[in-house]
Amino acid sequence: MPVTVPVTGEEVAAKKLGWRNLELATRALHRDGLVVLQDTIAHSRLDALNKTMVQDALKLQAQGDAGPFNYNKGNTQQDPPMIKSQFDPSIFLNPLATQVTTSVLGPKPRLTFMSGNSALPPAPGVEPQSQPVHTDADFDHPESPFALVVNVPLIDMDIHNGSTEVWLGTHNTTSLAAQEGKQGDRASGRIAKDLLKERRQQRPPSQPLVRKGSIVIRDLRLWHAGKPNFSSDIRVMLAMIHFAPWYRNAMKVKFSEDLEAVLDRDGSGLQIQKTLVSEQTILDEYLNRGYGNSYNFDQESRLENF
């Protein structure tokens, strides 16, 4: 199971982890490729956003084959609405998460991606499916840490409602040779079955319980798989990606223009690659996004001789 760091109320109030907890989180990320920061976000701050995103998930599910599903229709790529009434810095720009990602990636990581995925209860007559074990780094990537995914589940996440299966320690083992599928395809990044069998003998995967209010920080290279949701409730999990300051990813996040002051103030520990548009533009577009593998997490251009 992943390391869970027990964040204290004093650390939340100070917006800063103490040395001991920062060490625990940093060492866990280097060794396992994942860590959980527990009791980090007030539950009341998650509830309003969850209500909106559950309603949106039903709209996306109704699109069927045209929807932005990831590998199977039980797991949907879903953006939160980046408008002022739905934006809480403690969720999207959490300073404790940024402190940890900075510890691993270096000062001022680049925030270039904000989205999420929703595990949907199975439709009547449809057999629940798991995603194939895969890596989100479905391209020729650096061997050093270069991207950390900051996940925020909006409710408790467990084996019953689709907690993500994680293969701890595999972030240091993944290469293109281990993968099946072409970059950008809906099913790219799949790990070859013989490697899964071998790894299972060394260190089998886990499907951890993650409490509401926690933040999960995961190395982009880590093997993982979305699992079926056997409950009656939609499970939404946000996903923000912090890239190393030296990593040249060119993506930008669209925000409502009235969030500019909030982003400049509360995102001071990050380089936020953003485009500011009207609130109406956000509302018109935010549910019209691609599936997860359609995003390009690679660098804008490559350096010669590396």
N, C-alpha and C positions, 0 to 999 in steps of 0.2 A: 504494500500500500504506500501511497505517497506520504512524504513528510508534511504534517500539518503544523503550522506555526501559530501558537495561541496569542494573537494580538491583544494587547491590554487596552482598557479604556483610556488610560493615560497616553498611550501611543496614538490612538485615534484622535484624541483631543489635540495632541501636539503636532499631528500630521507627520509623524516621524517615528520609525522603528528605532528601538534601542540597539546597541551594538550586538547583543546576544541574538536577538531575533533576526537582525539583518544578516548575521553570520549563518544562522540556521537556514535561512531562505537561500542565500547565495550558494552555500555548499550543496544544498539539495538540488538546485538547478544545474550546477556543474556535474554532479554525480548522476542524478536521475532524469534530468531534463524536465522536471515539473515540481512545483511546490504549491501548497494551499495556504493562504493567509486567512485565518478564521476570525469571525466577529469583527469585520472590517467596515461594513456598510450597514447603516441603520435600516431595519426591515421596512419601516414606513416609507423610506425613499424609493424602495424597489416596487412597492405595491401599485402605485399609479401607472408606472411604466409597464408593469406586467399586464395590467388590465387592457391597455392600448394594444400591446403586442400580441396578446392572445386573440383579440378580435382581428388583428391584421393577419395572423397565422391562418385563420379560417378562410380569409379572402384568398390567400396564396394557395391553400390546399384546394380550393374550389377551381383553380386553374387547371388542375389535372396534369396532363402531359406537357402543357405549356408553362407550368410553374417552375420556379428556381430550386428544384429539389437536388439533393446531393446524393448520388448513387442510387437512392430509392426514395419513393414518395413519402416515407415516414420521417424523413429528415429534410427540412426546408431551410434554405438560406434566406435570412430575413434581416433587413436593416431596421434599426430604430429610427424614428423621426427626429432629425437633428433641428428641432425648433425649441424656442425658449421655454415654452410651457412644459416640455418633456425632458429638458436637459438638466441633469444634476451633476455637478462636477465631482461629487464624491463617488459617483458611479463611473463616469466616462473619463475622468482625469484624476483618478485617485492618487494622492501624493505618496501613499505607502507602496502602491504598485510601481509607481515611477521610481521611487527610491531603490527598489529591488532591481528593476530592469536597468537602471543606471549603473548599479553595482556590477552587473554582468556585462553590459554592452558599452559602457562609457558614458560620459556626460552628454546630456541633451539628445536622447534618442529621438528618432524621427517617427512621429505618429502619422501614418499614411492610409490607415484602413480602419473603418468602424462598421461592424455588421453584427451578425449573430446567426445562430441556428436554432431551430425549434424541432423538438422531437414530438411527433404527433401521435395521438392514440390511433390504433389501427382502424381503418374503415371497415364496416360490416362485410364479412366474407373475404377479407384480404388478410393473408398470412403475414404477421410481423416479420420484418427483415432487419438484419444487421448490415452495416456498411462493411465492405472489405477492409482489412487492416491496411492502412495507407499512411503516407507522409504528405503534409501540405507543401513540402519543399520538393516539387516534382520537376526539378531542373538541376543543372550542374551548379552546386552552391559551395560556399566556403566551408572548410572543415571546422572553423572556429564559430562560436556563437555569433549570430548576426541578426536574429529576429526572435522576439518573444511574444507569444499570444497572451493577452490579458483577458481571461474569461470571467464573466460575472453571471452566475445563474440567478434567475429572478425568484426561484423557489428552491426548496430542498431538492437535491438531485441524488438519486439512488438507483439501485439495480432495477427497481420496479418501474421507474418513469424515464429511463433512458440515460443514466449517467454514462459518460464516455468511457469506453474501455481504453486503458493506457498501458503501453509496454515500456516500463521505466528503464532508462539506461540506453535506449536505442538511438538517441539523438546523436551519439558519436559513431554510429555504425552505418548510417544510411548513405548510399550513393546511387547514382542512376542505374548502375548494374543490378541493384537490388529491386528495382521497380519495374512495373508493367504499365503500359498505357502511355500515350503521348501527352506531353504538357498541354494543359488547357482542355483536354477531353474530359467529359463528365466523370469518367472512371480512371483518371490518371493517378499516378503515385502509389498504386497498389504494390504491396510487398510480396515478393515471390513466395510461394507456398513452402518450398523446401527451407527457405530461411526462417519462416515462421515456426516450422517444426523444430528446427535446430534451436532457435531462441527460446521456445517454450520449455525446452529441457534445462536451459541455463537459468532463466528467470521468467516465469509465466506472467501473463498480464493480470491486471486488476481492474475492477469496476467500482471505484470508491464512492462512499457516501460523502457528499459535499453539502454542508449546511448553508441555508439561506443567509446572506450577509457575508459570505466568503468570497475571496478572489482566488482564482486558479491562474498561475503563471506557467506557461508551457513553451518549451523550445519548439519552434516551427518544424524542426526536423524529426520530432518524436513520432514513433509509430503509434497510431491510435485508430479507433473505430467507433462510429456512432452506433448505439444499440437501440433495440426496440423500446417503445414506451407502452407498457402494459396497463397503465393507469387510465383514468378517464380525463385527466387534466393535461393540457399542453405544457410542455417543459421548454421554456425559453432560456437560452444562454447567450449572452452578449459576447462579442469577440472584437477586441481592439489589438492591432499589431504595432509593437514598438520595434523599429529597426535600428541597428547600430548607427551612430552618427556618420560613419564612413561609408555606409552601405547606400548605394545610389538607386533606391527605389523611387520611381517618379509618380506614383499614385497620389491622388489628393482626395480629401473628404469634403463633401458639400455640407455646409452649415448655413442656417438662417443668418442673414446679415446682422440681426440684432443680438447675436451671440458673440460678436467680435470682441467686446470688452471682457466678457467672461473668459473667452479662450486666451486672451492675452494675459489675464490675471492668474487664472487657475492652472493654465497649462505652461507656466513659466519653466518647468523642468523639462519640457519637451519642445522639439521643433515640430509644430503642427503644420503639415502641408495641407492647406485648405483652399477652398473656393467658397466665397460668400455670395449667396443668392437670396432672393426674396423668400419669405416663409411660404407663400403660395407655390413657388417652384419646388420647394422641398416636398410639400404635400402632394403635388402632382406627380412627383418622380420617385419617391423613396421606396415604393413597393414595386417598382419596375426595374429591378436589378438582375444581374446574372446569377447563376449557380456558383458555388464556392470555387470550383476549379477553373472557372472562366477568368478569374482575377490573375494578374501577373505579379507574382511576388519576387521575380528575378530583378537583377540590376538593369539600369537603363542602357548601359553599354559596358563592355568588358575591357579590362586592361590587358595589354599584350604581355605575354610571357609569364602569366600567373596560372 
